[in-house]
Amino acid sequence: MEDKILQGKSIKWWKEQFPLMDNIISTKEVFWANPKAKKFLDAVKNISLNEEDVKDAEKRLERFAAYVSKVFPETRKTRGIIESPVVKIPAMQKKMEEMSGGKIQGQLIMKCDNDLAISGSIKARGGIYEVLKHAEDLAMRNNMLKESDDYSIIDSDKFREFFSRYSIAVASTGNLGLSIGIMSAKLGFRVYVHMSADARQWKKDLLRSKGVTVIEYKEDYSKAIVEARRQASLDPNMYFVDDENSTNLFLGYAVAAYRLRDQLKKIHITVDENHPLFVYLPCGVGGGPGGVAFGMKLVFRDNVHCFFAEPTHSPCMLLGLMTGLHDKICVQDFGIDGITEADGLAVGRASKFVGKTLEELISGCYTVEDEKLYMLLSALIDSENILLEPSALAGVSGPLQLFKDEAGKKYMEDNALKDKMKGSCHIAWATGGSMVPEEVMNSYYKTGKDILLNRKFSDN
Ligand SMILES: *Cc1c(COP(=O)(O)O)cnc(C)c1O
């Protein structure tokens, strides 16, 4: 392995360049602070997307709200806007401190995207936004719709017949397929979801029950995305939702930040120079966490510190950012198997578009063991009665790792944050869970409880 050549250099050479590489390759938990991180105003100079783009996405979602609330009655209480609650989780914070023997300064809160309407995960942001944008583009191009219309007219046979002439393809580890599939099928599109081997059976069954064509692969996500892209390239009426490169997905996710600003105000959480905000985002290919982090930086600039969270067996974004090689490498190149219980994060190759965009804005990345995801899953149910899927727990362990790891401590020191941590706020982004069938959730819970009987959270 040491002699293997990667991008013209031996693995041994890569290890010498990056002190963390040894631990990453041996799938130990790591915390990495991004040495390329810059002040917001310097970093955004190199980014082509801006606040106007996010506002444009926000307005589009508002135009569609009348339609969404009509066809998805569960969104009526938010008037067709798909948004999740923010909750304080002090009992979980205490439990985490007990479990780990560590201390979390400041308060821990949770952004509950597990509760997002329609598809129960963060993908209900970007995924649904991209489908709506595509539908709007098609309808406008055919003079069926203008911005000033009441978009509830889209809930009609005329529109469904129109959209049925077009199709949509996407590759997914599960949740993106759910979002794209459910939304596209509702509009009337024909839709093809290419599922990687990691995708859970219940997600495939649910999609098929909605009339979605599910194509299954024995391989991982990289294979599914190649096949989905190929299928769409052969059919001019087929639209490919490109999880690796889509700015639409990214902007749909970014909208979350502006809404979150208002939610934080309502629960009296201040974010300013003396009250730093930390956000911990479970990361797969990068679009979801990247879009949210971009929005958060636009809103809170240097007062927000965003970290990506990945499984120890699938740290694609960490490797891409740290080496600067982005999508040129995958975790398997380094002998890491990419196999994880965190199905939503089981991605071996990160998005170059996201890596490049966030390169100077993201504070860092850390990795979490699968067993810890399960321990946190059970602990969160016991302490707060919040039910998440394993991937979503990756964000929860962030504050423990920030305060425990030497690199985390150094990050706080380097950014003159040490004295401000008492007034800080930590947001664990809970990225999915409410659609998990009860018996599957019960088995997750039991797995976590069993692990807790056999090892301490702090054991490595
Ligand atoms: C997809 C997903 C993520 C990460 O989003 P990416 O855009 O793939 O990085 C995190 N958590 C859950 C539950 C997901 O489904």
The ligand as an SDF file (V2000), in Angstrom:
LIG
                    3D

 15 15  0  0  0  0  0  0  0  0999 V2000
  -27.6110   13.0400    1.7420 C   0  0  0  0  0  0  0  0  0  0  0  0
  -27.5050   13.0950    3.1980 C   0  0  0  0  0  0  0  0  0  0  0  0
  -26.5040   13.8260    3.8360 C   0  0  0  0  0  0  0  0  0  0  0  0
  -25.3940   14.5590    3.1190 C   0  0  0  0  0  0  0  0  0  0  0  0
  -25.7340   15.2740    1.9860 O   0  0  0  0  0  0  0  0  0  0  0  0
  -24.7600   15.3080    0.7240 P   0  0  0  0  0  0  0  0  0  0  0  0
  -25.3630   16.2960   -0.1670 O   0  0  0  0  0  0  0  0  0  0  0  0
  -24.7480   13.9260    0.1290 O   0  0  0  0  0  0  0  0  0  0  0  0
  -23.4180   15.6650    1.2270 O   0  0  0  0  0  0  0  0  0  0  0  0
  -26.5000   13.8240    5.2060 C   0  0  0  0  0  0  0  0  0  0  0  0
  -27.4040   13.1590    5.9230 N   0  0  0  0  0  0  0  0  0  0  0  0
  -28.4020   12.4560    5.3480 C   0  0  0  0  0  0  0  0  0  0  0  0
  -29.3970   11.7530    6.2100 C   0  0  0  0  0  0  0  0  0  0  0  0
  -28.4770   12.4020    3.9710 C   0  0  0  0  0  0  0  0  0  0  0  0
  -29.4440   11.6940    3.4010 O   0  0  0  0  0  0  0  0  0  0  0  0
  1  2  1  0
  2  3  1  0
  2 14  2  0
  3  4  1  0
  3 10  2  0
  4  5  1  0
  5  6  1  0
  6  7  2  0
  6  8  1  0
  6  9  1  0
 10 11  1  0
 11 12  2  0
 12 13  1  0
 12 14  1  0
 14 15  1  0
M  END
$$$$
